[in-house]
């Protein structure tokens, strides 16, 4: 990992999805701020220079598409966060809607560790851990728990 991790914002209205993303980011050595609608995302981006925004497409108050348009239109291209769409739907045309709204990339929920790593390594200004490093660390933790007699939980990474 580089000397600092990327500044990340999660804009997601589902508490469960927020926690899943935060856990994945923690596993790879990153932290994030969390908001639960598009209006809050715009306010957060206006008050802090984020590198990455994981933006749910469908949220209350203002959806992720409209929030992305406003963020993109309010910043110089070189000075705006990379916006990655999160959606439960992989409907035909969704990716195109995201790109038209100014989002940089797109992934479906449920999110997977290797997909989040891929997005961060593609868009973040500083490198993050590789999938192999994360798997190795998780295996070490599992072995330690097993040797201590603690229950072992299987972490699926499809």
Secondary structure, 3 states (H helix, E strand, C coil): CCCCCCCEEEECCCHHHHHHHHHHHHHCCCCCEEECCHHHHHHHHHHCCCCEEEEECCCCCCCHHHHHHHHHHHCCHHHCCEEEEEECCCCCCHHHHHHHCCCCEEEECCCCHHHHHHHHHHHCCCCCCCHHHHHHHHHHHHHHHHHCCCCCCCCCCC
